Amino acid sequence: MSETANRPARTAGIERKTNETNIKLSFNVDGSGVSEIETDVHFLNHMLDLFTKHGQFDLRVEADGDVEIDDHHTTEDIGICLGQALREALGDKRGIKRYANVFVPMDEALAQVAIDISNRPHLEYRAEFPSAQVGSFTTELVHEFLWKFALEARITLHVIVHYGRNTHHMVEAVFKALGRALDEATSIDPRVQGVPSTKGVL
């Protein structure tokens, strides 16, 4: 039997309860693109569904938050939980490709996401949106979500929106690219012995 067949399932479940949010999240790196997203931040639900489908993950999120104030705390805390789940699911990171660089067009918009599963959290974010809102969702929360995700997952994440005119299309391209880049970076390369680092650890 192959080493891949003997590999433990790359899954994790996270629960986070604060005075602002109550979140239950489960994540399967090696899924089939199935999402069950139930939050009061409807635009984020749509983006997480796209992320899951294009990354071929399985993701379940149940979140209640103080959206009567705004969407900030719910969006931030889901980013935290997803990052923690990814880090836990990857375990010692043996055999992963580690790096990925993906461009995704969405009509007139073009987004690029580059990832290094480095154990060094960093977000480099180059995106300017024509509108400060998509529906009721504030576009500055895209940065907030990505930063907390990168921080808790301990990954290096570069996000560049090269151009676009429609804010919805631009954000959608980002989340699709994030899913595809993360899928590639977390995929197993049978040529990799141990972890892909000269340090011997990630």
N, C-alpha and C positions, 0 to 999 in steps of 0.2 A: 504494500500500500504506500502511496506517495506521501511525502511530508505535508503537502497541502491538505490531503485527506485527513491527516492526523491533527491538523491545526485546530485549536479550539475556536468556537464560534466567536466572531468579532462583534459582540453586542454589548450594550450597557443600558442601564436604567437609572435615571436621576430624578429625585424629588427635591423641590425647593419651596419652602413656605416662609414667607415674611409677612410683615404687616401690609405690604403693598401687592404681593402676588402669591399665588398658589399654583405650582407647576408640577406636572408629572410628564416625563418625557422618556421614551425608549427609542434606541437607535441601533440599527443593524447595518454595518458597513457593507456586508455581502448580501444585500437584499435583492429585490426585484422591482423597485420603483413604486412601492405601495406606501401611501401616506394616509394618516388619519389625523387631521389637524382641527382642533376645536379651541379657538380663542376668540376674544371679542375684537381683535385687531384684524379685520377682514382682508386688508391688502397684504399683510404679513402672511396670513394663511395661504393666500394665492402664491406668494413668492416661495414659501416653504414647500408647497406642493410641487412647484417647478423644480426647485433644488433637488427634491427627492427623486422625481421622475428622471431627470437628466443625469443624476448621479447613480441611479440604480441602487439606491439605499431603501431601507424601510424605516419610516419615521412615524411615531405616534406622539402627539402633543395634546395635553389637556391643560389649559391655562385659564385661570380667573385672575383678573387684575383690576387696579383702580383706574379703569379707562374713563371714568367720569371726570378725572383730572386731565389726563391725556394718555397717549399710547406709550409713553416713554418707558415706564417701569416694566410693563409686560414685554415689550420688545427687547429691552436690555436683558431681562432675566431669562428669556428664552435663548438669547445668544449665549449667556453664561452656561445654561444647562446643556445646550447642544455642544458647546466646546468641551465641557467636562465629560459628556458621554463619548465624544469622539476619542478623547485622550484615553479614557478607560478602555474603550473597545479595542483600540490598537495595541494595547499591552506593551510588550517590549519592542514592537515594530520590526520584528525579524522578517526579512524577505521583501519588504515593501520597496516600491520604486522611489519613494520619497519626494521627488520633484515632479512638477507638471506646469505647463504653460498652455492656456487655452484661450482662443478668441471665439466669441459668439456674436453673430449679427442678429439683430432683431429689427427687421425692416430697415429704417434709415440709421439705426443706432448700432454701434460696435463697442463691445466691452471685452476686456482682457483680464484674466485672472491667472496669476502665477503663484504657486505654492511650494514651500519647502517645509516638510514635516521635520522640523529642526530641533525641537525642544527649546527654541528661542522665540518667545512671542514678540511679534512685530506686525503692525499694519501700516502699509504705505498706500495711501488712498488719494487717487487723482480723479475726481468726478465733480463736475459742475452741471447742475440740472436747471433747465429753463424755468421750472416751477418749484416753489417751496412745498407744494402739496400735491399728492395724488389722491383724489377723493378727500377723506378725512385724515390720511396718513401724511405725516410730516417727513419730507425726504431727508432731513438731517439724521433721522433715526436709522437710515441705511448704514451710515458710518458707525453709529452707536452699536448696532447689532454686530457688524463685522469686527469691530475692535474688541468687543467682549468675547465673541466667538474665538478670535485668534489668540487672545490673552489666555483664556481657559483651556483651549486645545493645545497651547504652547506651539503654535505654528507661525512661520513667517508667511504673511499674506500680502500680496501686491494686487491692488484693484485699480484698473485704469479704464475709464470710459473715454474712448478716443473722440467720439462725436455722436451727435443725435439731436433731434428736435423735439421728440415726444418723451416726456419724463417717464411715463409708464413703460415705454419700450426700453428706455435706457436702464431703468432699475431691473426690469425683467431680464435683460441681457446679462446683467451682473449676476443674478441668482442662478441662471442657467449655466453660465461659465463657472461659477463657484462649484456647482454640483459636478460638472464634467471634469474640472481640474482636480477636485478632491477624489473623485473616483479613480482617476489615473494615478495620482500620487499614492493612494492607499493600496493600489492593486499589487498583487504578489508577482514578483519576477523570479522564476525558478533559478535564474543564474546567480542571484544574490545569496551569498552565504552570510548568515548572521544579519547584522544591521548594515545599511549602506552608509557607513561613516568610517574614516580612518581612525577615529577615536575609539571605536569599538562599542559605542553606546550612543543612543539618541534620547 
